[in-house]
Amino acid sequence: MILAFTYQCEGRFVYQEILSLPIWRSMRFWNAAFLHAVHSERKLRSSHNKCFSEQTPEQRVEAAEVHKNTFFGQLSSFITNMKAFQLPARDISEFREKMFVMSELEEEQKEMLRQLCPDEDQEGEGELSFSDKFENLKERGRSFLQSVSRSLSNELGASHTG
């Protein structure tokens, strides 16, 4: 995306040309692309893991956390890209809420994603800019992952001592 702002085609930035393509307005495209991205990343991360039935309880907990964090990261990226491609906030919100139904995200993660792109009726004059919201989301995401990591370490430590 950054390169699209750099190169020009007949006096117009490539970004402007890309934005004019109808594919970016298709929610069918965004749904398929998101599911493909999540599936691909899960396949990549789990290629070295055992089958679910062969995993220990600790490995199952870790796999569930990896899946949840993969889903969260991909959804965050897709919402950001949808905003960059100037989709209406209503469409982005519907997409986000539909993906929440399929996920096992924590309520805190869902709220972070809602703040990244609030519903149209929630947008107002005195709110933070998009970049400020994104920085806030990244910071809250880091803190959430640290707390998950600590609790997972505590659980693993307790299972080894008990």
C-alpha positions as CSV (number, residue, x, y, z in Angstrom):
1,M,0.0,0.0,0.0
2,I,2.8,2.4,0.8
3,L,4.3,1.9,-2.7
4,A,1.0,2.8,-4.2
5,F,1.5,6.4,-2.8
6,T,5.0,6.5,-4.3
7,Y,4.6,5.6,-8.0
8,Q,2.6,7.6,-10.6
9,C,0.8,6.5,-13.7
10,E,0.1,9.3,-16.2
11,G,0.3,11.9,-13.5
12,R,-1.9,10.1,-11.0
13,F,-0.7,8.1,-8.1
14,V,-1.1,4.3,-8.4
15,Y,-3.2,4.5,-5.2
16,Q,-5.9,6.5,-7.0
17,E,-6.0,3.9,-9.8
18,I,-6.2,1.1,-7.4
19,L,-9.1,2.8,-5.5
20,S,-11.1,3.0,-8.7
21,L,-11.3,-0.7,-9.1
22,P,-14.7,-2.2,-8.3
23,I,-13.3,-5.2,-6.5
24,W,-12.6,-3.2,-3.4
25,R,-16.3,-2.3,-3.0
26,S,-17.3,-6.0,-3.0
27,M,-18.0,-7.4,0.4
28,R,-17.8,-10.9,-1.2
29,F,-14.2,-10.2,-2.0
30,W,-13.4,-9.0,1.6
31,N,-15.1,-12.0,3.2
32,A,-13.3,-14.5,0.9
33,A,-9.9,-12.7,1.3
34,F,-10.2,-12.6,5.1
35,L,-11.1,-16.3,5.4
36,H,-8.3,-17.2,3.0
37,A,-5.8,-15.2,5.0
38,V,-6.8,-16.7,8.4
39,H,-6.8,-20.2,6.9
40,S,-3.4,-19.7,5.3
41,E,-1.8,-18.4,8.5
42,R,-3.3,-21.1,10.6
43,K,-2.0,-23.7,8.2
44,L,1.4,-22.1,8.2
45,R,1.6,-22.0,12.0
46,S,0.2,-25.5,12.6
47,S,2.1,-27.3,9.9
48,H,4.6,-28.5,12.5
49,N,2.0,-29.4,15.2
50,K,0.5,-32.8,15.9
51,C,-3.1,-33.7,15.2
52,F,-5.5,-32.3,17.8
53,S,-6.0,-35.8,19.3
54,E,-2.3,-36.2,19.8
55,Q,-1.8,-32.9,21.5
56,T,-1.3,-32.5,25.3
57,P,-3.8,-30.2,27.1
58,E,-1.1,-27.5,27.2
59,Q,-0.6,-27.7,23.5
60,R,-4.3,-27.5,22.9
61,V,-4.6,-24.3,25.0
62,E,-1.6,-22.8,23.2
63,A,-3.1,-23.7,19.8
64,A,-6.4,-22.1,20.8
65,E,-4.6,-18.9,21.8
66,V,-2.6,-18.9,18.6
67,H,-5.8,-19.2,16.6
68,K,-7.5,-16.4,18.5
69,N,-4.5,-14.1,18.1
70,T,-4.2,-14.9,14.4
71,F,-7.9,-14.1,13.9
72,F,-7.5,-10.9,15.9
73,G,-4.4,-9.8,14.0
74,Q,-5.9,-10.6,10.6
75,L,-9.2,-8.8,11.4
76,S,-7.3,-5.8,12.6
77,S,-5.3,-5.7,9.4
78,F,-8.4,-6.1,7.2
79,I,-10.3,-3.3,9.0
80,T,-7.3,-1.0,8.5
81,N,-7.1,-1.9,4.8
82,M,-10.9,-1.5,4.4
83,K,-10.6,2.0,5.8
84,A,-7.6,2.7,3.5
85,F,-9.8,1.6,0.6
86,Q,-12.4,4.0,1.8
87,L,-15.2,1.6,2.4
88,P,-18.2,3.0,4.2
89,A,-18.0,2.6,8.0
90,R,-21.3,0.8,7.9
91,D,-19.9,-1.9,5.6
92,I,-16.8,-2.2,7.7
93,S,-18.8,-2.5,10.9
94,E,-21.1,-5.2,9.4
95,F,-18.0,-7.1,8.2
96,R,-16.4,-6.9,11.7
97,E,-19.5,-8.0,13.5
98,K,-20.0,-10.9,11.1
99,M,-16.4,-12.1,11.8
100,F,-17.0,-11.7,15.5
101,V,-19.7,-14.4,15.3
102,M,-17.2,-16.8,13.8
103,S,-14.4,-16.0,16.3
104,E,-13.7,-16.9,19.9
105,L,-12.3,-13.4,20.6
106,E,-12.3,-12.0,24.1
107,E,-14.7,-9.1,24.7
108,E,-11.6,-6.8,25.2
109,Q,-10.3,-7.7,21.8
110,K,-13.7,-7.1,20.2
111,E,-13.8,-3.7,21.8
112,M,-10.4,-2.8,20.5
113,L,-11.5,-3.7,17.0
114,R,-14.7,-1.7,17.4
115,Q,-12.6,1.4,18.4
116,L,-10.5,1.0,15.2
117,C,-13.6,1.6,13.2
118,P,-16.6,2.7,15.2
119,D,-20.2,2.4,13.8
120,E,-21.4,5.4,11.8
121,D,-23.7,6.6,14.4
122,Q,-20.9,6.6,17.0
123,E,-18.5,8.8,14.9
124,G,-18.4,12.3,16.2
125,E,-16.5,15.5,16.1
126,G,-14.4,15.1,19.3
127,E,-13.1,11.7,18.7
128,L,-9.5,10.6,18.1
129,S,-8.0,10.5,14.6
130,F,-7.7,7.2,12.8
131,S,-3.9,7.1,13.4
132,D,-4.4,7.8,17.1
133,K,-7.0,5.0,17.4
134,F,-4.7,2.7,15.6
135,E,-1.8,3.5,18.0
136,N,-4.2,3.0,20.9
137,L,-5.3,-0.3,19.5
138,K,-1.6,-1.5,19.0
139,E,-0.8,-0.6,22.6
140,R,-3.9,-2.3,24.0
141,G,-3.1,-5.3,21.9
142,R,0.4,-5.5,23.2
143,S,-0.8,-5.3,26.8
144,F,-3.5,-7.9,26.1
145,L,-0.9,-10.3,24.6
146,Q,1.4,-9.8,27.6
147,S,-1.4,-10.6,30.0
148,V,-2.3,-13.7,28.0
149,S,1.3,-14.8,27.9
150,R,1.6,-14.3,31.7
151,S,-1.5,-16.3,32.4
152,L,-0.4,-19.1,30.0
153,S,3.0,-19.2,31.7
154,N,1.3,-19.4,35.1
155,E,-0.9,-22.2,34.0
156,L,2.0,-24.1,32.5
157,G,4.1,-23.5,35.6
158,A,1.3,-24.7,37.8
159,S,0.7,-27.9,35.8
160,H,4.5,-28.8,36.0
161,T,4.6,-28.2,39.8
162,G,1.3,-30.0,40.6
